[in-house]
Amino acid sequence: MQVQDVCRQWFARHERARDALPAVLVVVVAVAASAAADGGSGWHTPRAGAAAWTALACLPLVVRSRWPLPVVLATLAVDLTHLARVPDFSLSPAASLVALYTLATRSTRRTAWTAGLAASLAITALYAVSRSVSPLAGDSLLRFDLAIAATALGDAVRSRRLRLARVEARAENAERTREAEARRRVTDERIRIARELHDVVAHHMTLVNAQAGVAHHLMRTDPDRAYQALAHIKDNSRTALDELRATVGLLRQPDDAPDSRVPLPGLADLDALIGSLQAGGLPVRFERTGLVRPVAPATDLTAYRIIQEALTNTHKHARAAEALVALDYGADALRVTVTDDGRPGAPKGPGTGHGLIGMRERANAIGGTVTTGARPEGGFRVHAELPLALAPGNHPKPLAPKGP
């Protein structure tokens, strides 16, 4: 098997040698046939004329891969002339058979079969005339069948090559598609985790920073309130660590050692969120309208994160006296609105804009929308419309289990 592979690779690199190999074999067989005595009783000196005609017919085969149709015409012309001049030589159409096979493997089916049928009829007719036999005689039909068989074999080889090429192309395309899908999933998961980390860190660190400032300011004048601010810092930092642990736990493999996890937050945790912000100095009002009912887990988390980010931005960037969180349960959508009364000229802290981008990405991921902008009467407004139940194509991969 290894020798065959080496030979195949060598002939693949040397096209002329590959094309000439059948010609050499035909000439060798023709010389041997011309040296065989009639009836198989012995051997004699090869007939130079028959060998020369065969070699002349095989000469165009050296370029059969490059010009298959002209080679068919050239070999057929020589073979027919040889057949007319030496009708008793049985190998006269051999070069034409090789050329017909090559044409069928390298041209269209219509061209191959047109040339094959024409060559079969010409060879059969000339053989019958030169031997004065019927075209339907056995020897005449044998030459017709040989030309048809050479064309059919070449057509079968061409079809097999095309089928293998299509299979390989589909396999390569499937491999590329799998790789692209894997890269897309990795990118989506990376963005998802980045959003989680941003929301957790931005919210809790903002509260810790604000409460630390309060504690620092009141440490000497009002130790009791400073002590309360430090207690809030402790609570918020512990909550941040728990949420970070749950988020980073997404990166674990299924067979990793189990670790403690906390449930990802949802609308049921809004009271704790609002309480932490109020402890940090931002009064927040909360309103619910419509028929309150359970929502899809992804919508639950998305609504919470949007409210969390909006209130964090209000606390961090605006001098707002109050913020309002409103949930409106519609027939098939949950409308989330967060507004504040920050003054238009209020100084704003440095920001990257990732929070607003994260809101939109979260909403888009489950088929919702988010609009943000300044209010004409002052302040800022974040409004989101999220589906209560997700469509089959909008179910994102769960970020973490809702339980320990």
C-alpha positions as CSV (number, residue, x, y, z in Angstrom):
1,M,0.0,0.0,0.0
2,Q,2.9,2.3,0.8
3,V,4.5,1.7,-2.6
4,Q,1.2,2.5,-4.3
5,D,0.9,5.8,-2.5
6,V,4.5,6.7,-3.4
7,C,3.8,5.9,-7.1
8,R,0.5,7.8,-7.0
9,Q,2.2,10.9,-5.5
10,W,5.0,10.7,-8.1
11,F,2.6,10.5,-11.1
12,A,0.5,13.4,-9.6
13,R,3.6,15.6,-9.7
14,H,4.6,14.4,-13.3
15,E,1.6,14.9,-15.5
16,R,3.4,14.0,-18.8
17,A,4.7,10.7,-17.4
18,R,1.2,9.8,-16.1
19,D,-0.3,10.6,-19.5
20,A,2.4,8.6,-21.4
21,L,2.1,5.4,-19.2
22,P,-1.0,4.0,-21.0
23,A,0.7,4.7,-24.4
24,V,3.8,2.8,-23.4
25,L,1.7,-0.2,-22.2
26,V,-0.4,-0.2,-25.5
27,V,2.8,-0.1,-27.6
28,V,4.4,-3.0,-25.6
29,V,1.2,-5.1,-25.9
30,A,1.0,-4.3,-29.7
31,V,4.6,-5.3,-30.3
32,A,4.0,-8.6,-28.4
33,A,0.8,-9.2,-30.3
34,S,2.5,-8.6,-33.6
35,A,5.2,-11.2,-32.7
36,A,2.7,-13.9,-31.8
37,A,2.2,-16.5,-34.5
38,D,-1.3,-17.1,-35.8
39,G,-3.0,-19.8,-33.8
40,G,-0.7,-19.3,-30.8
41,S,1.8,-22.0,-32.1
42,G,4.9,-19.9,-31.6
43,W,6.6,-16.5,-31.9
44,H,8.3,-14.7,-34.8
45,T,9.9,-11.4,-35.4
46,P,7.5,-8.5,-34.5
47,R,5.9,-6.8,-37.5
48,A,7.5,-3.3,-37.7
49,G,4.6,-1.8,-39.6
50,A,1.9,-2.8,-37.0
51,A,4.1,-1.6,-34.1
52,A,4.8,1.7,-35.9
53,W,1.1,2.4,-36.6
54,T,0.3,1.7,-32.9
55,A,3.1,3.9,-31.7
56,L,1.9,6.7,-34.0
57,A,-1.6,6.4,-32.7
58,C,-0.4,6.5,-29.1
59,L,1.9,9.5,-29.6
60,P,-0.9,12.1,-29.0
61,L,-1.7,10.4,-25.6
62,V,1.2,12.1,-24.1
63,V,-0.9,15.3,-23.9
64,R,-4.3,13.6,-23.3
65,S,-5.0,15.4,-20.0
66,R,-4.3,18.9,-21.5
67,W,-6.2,18.6,-24.8
68,P,-8.5,15.5,-24.4
69,L,-10.8,16.3,-27.4
70,P,-8.1,17.0,-30.0
71,V,-6.3,13.8,-28.7
72,V,-9.5,11.8,-29.4
73,L,-9.6,13.1,-33.0
74,A,-5.9,12.5,-33.6
75,T,-5.8,9.0,-32.2
76,L,-9.1,8.1,-34.0
77,A,-7.8,9.3,-37.3
78,V,-4.6,7.2,-37.0
79,D,-6.5,4.1,-35.7
80,L,-9.1,4.3,-38.5
81,T,-6.3,4.6,-41.1
82,H,-4.5,1.7,-39.6
83,L,-7.7,-0.4,-39.5
84,A,-8.3,0.3,-43.2
85,R,-4.7,-0.6,-44.2
86,V,-4.1,-3.5,-41.9
87,P,-7.6,-5.0,-41.1
88,D,-6.3,-8.1,-39.5
89,F,-4.5,-6.3,-36.6
90,S,-6.9,-6.6,-33.6
91,L,-5.3,-3.8,-31.4
92,S,-5.9,-1.0,-33.9
93,P,-8.5,1.0,-31.8
94,A,-6.6,0.7,-28.4
95,A,-5.2,4.2,-28.4
96,S,-8.6,5.6,-29.3
97,L,-10.1,3.8,-26.3
98,V,-7.6,5.4,-23.9
99,A,-8.4,8.8,-25.5
100,L,-12.2,8.3,-25.1
101,Y,-11.8,7.3,-21.5
102,T,-9.7,10.4,-20.8
103,L,-12.2,12.7,-22.6
104,A,-15.0,11.3,-20.5
105,T,-13.1,11.9,-17.2
106,R,-12.3,15.6,-18.1
107,S,-15.2,17.0,-20.1
108,T,-18.9,17.3,-19.9
109,R,-21.1,14.2,-20.2
110,R,-22.7,15.5,-23.4
111,T,-19.3,16.0,-25.1
112,A,-18.0,12.6,-23.9
113,W,-21.0,10.6,-25.1
114,T,-21.2,12.5,-28.4
115,A,-17.6,11.7,-29.1
116,G,-18.0,8.1,-27.8
117,L,-21.0,7.3,-30.0
118,A,-19.4,8.8,-33.1
119,A,-16.2,6.9,-32.5
120,S,-18.0,3.7,-31.9
121,L,-20.0,4.0,-35.1
122,A,-17.0,4.9,-37.2
123,I,-14.8,2.1,-35.8
124,T,-17.6,-0.5,-36.2
125,A,-18.5,0.6,-39.8
126,L,-14.9,0.8,-41.0
127,Y,-14.1,-2.6,-39.4
128,A,-17.2,-4.2,-41.1
129,V,-16.2,-2.7,-44.5
130,S,-12.5,-3.6,-44.3
131,R,-13.3,-7.2,-43.4
132,S,-16.4,-7.5,-45.6
133,V,-18.6,-8.6,-42.7
134,S,-21.9,-7.4,-41.3
135,P,-21.8,-4.5,-38.9
136,L,-23.9,-6.7,-36.6
137,A,-21.4,-9.5,-36.6
138,G,-19.7,-10.4,-33.3
139,D,-16.3,-8.9,-34.0
140,S,-17.9,-5.6,-35.3
141,L,-20.2,-5.3,-32.2
142,L,-17.2,-6.1,-30.0
143,R,-15.4,-2.9,-31.2
144,F,-18.6,-0.9,-30.8
145,D,-19.0,-2.2,-27.3
146,L,-15.3,-1.5,-26.4
147,A,-15.6,2.2,-27.4
148,I,-18.9,2.5,-25.5
149,A,-17.4,0.8,-22.5
150,A,-14.4,3.2,-22.5
151,T,-16.7,6.2,-22.5
152,A,-18.9,4.7,-19.8
153,L,-15.9,3.9,-17.6
154,G,-14.6,7.4,-17.9
155,D,-18.0,8.9,-17.2
156,A,-18.3,6.8,-14.1
157,V,-14.8,7.9,-12.9
158,R,-15.7,11.5,-13.5
159,S,-19.0,11.2,-11.6
160,R,-17.2,9.5,-8.7
161,R,-14.6,12.3,-8.6
162,L,-17.3,15.0,-8.6
163,R,-19.2,13.2,-5.8
164,L,-16.1,12.9,-3.7
165,A,-15.3,16.5,-4.3
166,R,-18.8,17.6,-3.2
167,V,-18.5,15.4,-0.1
168,E,-15.1,16.9,0.8
169,A,-16.5,20.4,0.1
170,R,-19.4,19.8,2.4
171,A,-17.1,18.3,5.1
172,E,-14.8,21.4,4.9
173,N,-17.8,23.7,5.0
174,A,-19.3,21.9,8.0
175,E,-15.9,22.1,9.7
176,R,-15.7,25.8,9.0
177,T,-19.3,26.3,10.2
178,R,-18.6,24.4,13.4
179,E,-15.5,26.5,14.1
180,A,-17.4,29.7,13.4
181,E,-20.2,28.6,15.6
182,A,-17.8,27.7,18.4
183,R,-16.1,31.1,18.1
184,R,-19.5,32.8,18.2
185,R,-20.6,30.9,21.2
186,V,-17.4,31.7,23.0
187,T,-17.7,35.4,22.1
188,D,-21.4,35.4,23.3
189,E,-20.5,33.8,26.6
190,R,-17.5,36.1,27.1
191,I,-19.8,39.2,26.5
192,R,-22.4,37.7,28.8
193,I,-20.0,37.2,31.6
194,A,-18.4,40.6,31.0
195,R,-21.9,42.1,31.4
196,E,-22.5,40.3,34.7
197,L,-19.1,41.3,36.1
198,H,-19.7,44.9,35.1
199,D,-23.1,45.1,36.6
200,V,-22.0,43.4,39.9
201,V,-18.8,45.4,40.3
202,A,-20.2,48.8,39.1
203,H,-23.2,48.6,41.4
204,H,-21.7,47.3,44.6
205,M,-18.4,49.2,44.3
206,T,-20.4,52.4,43.8
207,L,-22.4,51.8,46.9
208,V,-19.3,50.9,48.9
209,N,-17.6,54.0,47.7
210,A,-20.5,56.2,48.7
211,Q,-21.0,54.6,52.1
212,A,-17.2,54.8,52.8
213,G,-17.4,58.5,52.1
214,V,-20.3,58.8,54.5
215,A,-18.5,56.9,57.2
216,H,-15.4,59.0,56.7
217,H,-17.4,62.2,57.0
218,L,-19.3,61.1,60.1
219,M,-16.6,59.2,61.9
220,R,-15.8,62.1,64.3
221,T,-19.1,63.9,64.4
222,D,-21.6,61.0,64.5
223,P,-19.9,57.7,65.3
224,D,-23.3,55.8,65.4
225,R,-24.2,56.7,61.9
226,A,-20.7,56.1,60.7
227,Y,-20.9,52.6,62.3
228,Q,-24.2,52.0,60.4
229,A,-22.5,53.1,57.1
230,L,-19.6,50.6,57.8
231,A,-22.2,47.9,58.4
232,H,-23.7,48.6,55.0
233,I,-20.3,48.5,53.5
234,K,-19.8,45.0,55.0
235,D,-23.1,43.8,53.7
236,N,-22.6,45.2,50.2
237,S,-19.1,43.8,49.9
238,R,-20.3,40.4,51.0
239,T,-23.1,40.5,48.5
240,A,-20.7,41.6,45.8
241,L,-18.4,38.7,46.6
242,D,-21.3,36.2,46.5
243,E,-22.4,37.4,43.1
244,L,-18.9,37.5,41.8
245,R,-18.4,33.9,43.0
246,A,-21.6,32.9,41.2
247,T,-20.5,34.6,38.0
248,V,-17.0,33.3,38.0
249,G,-18.5,29.9,38.6
250,L,-19.8,30.0,35.1
251,L,-16.2,29.4,33.9
252,R,-15.9,26.1,35.7
253,Q,-16.1,22.8,33.9
254,P,-18.9,20.3,34.8
255,D,-16.3,18.0,36.4
256,D,-14.7,20.7,38.6
257,A,-15.0,20.5,42.4
258,P,-18.3,21.9,43.6
259,D,-18.3,25.3,45.1
260,S,-20.8,27.4,46.9
261,R,-23.1,29.4,44.7
262,V,-25.9,31.8,45.3
263,P,-29.0,32.3,43.2
264,L,-28.7,35.0,40.6
265,P,-30.8,38.0,41.6
266,G,-34.3,38.7,40.1
267,L,-37.3,41.0,40.6
268,A,-37.9,39.3,44.0
269,D,-34.7,41.0,45.2
270,L,-35.6,44.5,44.3
271,D,-36.5,45.4,47.9
272,A,-32.9,44.5,49.0
273,L,-31.5,46.5,46.0
274,I,-33.6,49.6,46.8
275,G,-32.7,49.3,50.5
276,S,-29.0,49.2,49.7
277,L,-29.3,52.3,47.6
278,Q,-31.4,54.2,50.1
279,A,-28.8,53.3,52.7
280,G,-26.2,54.9,50.4
281,G,-28.1,58.1,50.3
282,L,-30.4,57.8,47.2
283,P,-34.2,57.8,48.0
284,V,-36.0,55.3,45.7
285,R,-39.7,54.9,45.1
286,F,-41.1,51.6,43.7
287,E,-44.4,51.1,41.9
288,R,-46.0,48.1,40.3
289,T,-49.0,48.1,38.0
290,G,-50.9,45.5,36.0
291,L,-51.4,41.8,36.9
292,V,-48.3,40.7,38.7
293,R,-47.3,37.2,37.7
294,P,-44.1,35.1,37.2
295,V,-41.9,35.9,34.2
296,A,-39.3,33.9,32.3
297,P,-36.0,33.4,34.3
298,A,-34.0,35.3,31.7
299,T,-36.5,38.2,31.7
300,D,-36.4,38.2,35.5
301,L,-32.6,38.5,35.6
302,T,-32.5,41.0,32.7
303,A,-35.1,43.3,34.3
304,Y,-33.2,43.2,37.6
305,R,-29.9,44.0,36.0
306,I,-31.4,46.9,34.0
307,I,-32.9,48.4,37.1
308,Q,-29.6,47.9,39.0
309,E,-27.5,49.6,36.3
310,A,-30.0,52.5,35.9
311,L,-30.0,53.2,39.7
312,T,-26.3,52.8,39.9
313,N,-25.8,55.4,37.2
314,T,-28.2,57.7,38.9
315,H,-26.4,57.4,42.2
316,K,-23.0,57.7,40.6
317,H,-23.5,60.4,37.9
318,A,-26.5,62.6,38.9
319,R,-27.4,64.8,41.9
320,A,-30.8,63.3,42.1
321,A,-33.1,63.9,45.1
322,E,-35.2,60.9,44.2
323,A,-35.4,58.0,41.7
324,L,-38.5,56.1,40.6
325,V,-38.7,52.4,39.6
326,A,-41.9,51.4,37.8
327,L,-42.9,47.9,36.7
328,D,-45.9,47.5,34.4
329,Y,-47.1,44.0,33.7
330,G,-48.8,44.0,30.3
331,A,-50.5,41.2,28.3
332,D,-47.3,39.8,26.9
333,A,-44.6,42.3,28.0
334,L,-43.0,43.7,31.1
335,R,-42.3,47.4,30.9
336,V,-39.5,48.6,33.2
337,T,-39.1,52.4,33.7
338,V,-36.4,54.0,35.9
339,T,-36.4,57.8,36.2
340,D,-34.6,60.4,38.3
341,D,-34.9,64.1,38.9
342,G,-31.2,64.9,38.5
343,R,-30.5,68.5,37.6
344,P,-29.4,69.1,33.9
345,G,-26.3,70.9,35.1
346,A,-25.3,68.3,37.7
347,P,-21.6,67.2,37.5
348,K,-21.1,63.7,36.3
349,G,-18.5,61.2,37.3
350,P,-16.3,59.5,34.7
351,G,-18.0,56.7,32.9
352,T,-17.3,54.3,30.0
353,G,-20.8,53.8,28.6
354,H,-20.5,50.1,29.0
355,G,-23.5,50.1,31.3
356,L,-25.9,51.5,28.7
357,I,-24.5,49.1,26.1
358,G,-24.9,46.2,28.5
359,M,-28.6,47.1,29.1
360,R,-29.3,47.1,25.3
361,E,-27.4,43.8,24.8
362,R,-29.3,42.1,27.6
363,A,-32.7,43.2,26.3
364,N,-31.8,42.3,22.7
365,A,-30.6,38.9,23.7
366,I,-34.2,37.9,24.9
367,G,-36.1,39.8,22.2
368,G,-36.7,43.1,24.2
369,T,-35.8,46.7,23.7
370,V,-34.2,49.5,25.8
371,T,-34.5,53.3,25.2
372,T,-32.6,55.8,27.3
373,G,-32.4,59.6,27.3
374,A,-32.7,62.9,29.2
375,R,-36.1,64.0,30.4
376,P,-37.4,67.4,29.2
377,E,-38.2,68.4,32.8
378,G,-34.8,67.3,33.9
379,G,-33.2,64.1,35.0
380,F,-32.8,60.8,33.1
381,R,-35.1,58.0,31.9
382,V,-34.4,54.4,31.1
383,H,-37.3,52.4,29.6
384,A,-37.3,48.7,28.7
385,E,-39.9,46.4,27.2
386,L,-39.1,42.8,27.9
387,P,-41.2,39.7,26.9
388,L,-42.9,37.9,29.7
389,A,-42.4,34.5,28.0
390,L,-39.5,33.9,25.7
391,A,-39.9,32.6,22.1
392,P,-38.1,29.3,21.4
393,G,-35.2,31.0,19.7
394,N,-34.6,33.5,22.5
395,H,-33.7,31.1,25.3
396,P,-30.2,32.0,26.2
397,K,-27.9,29.5,28.0
398,P,-28.5,29.7,31.7
399,L,-25.8,31.6,33.5
400,A,-26.0,29.7,36.8
401,P,-28.5,27.5,38.6
402,K,-31.2,29.1,40.7
403,G,-30.3,27.4,43.8
404,P,-27.3,26.3,45.9
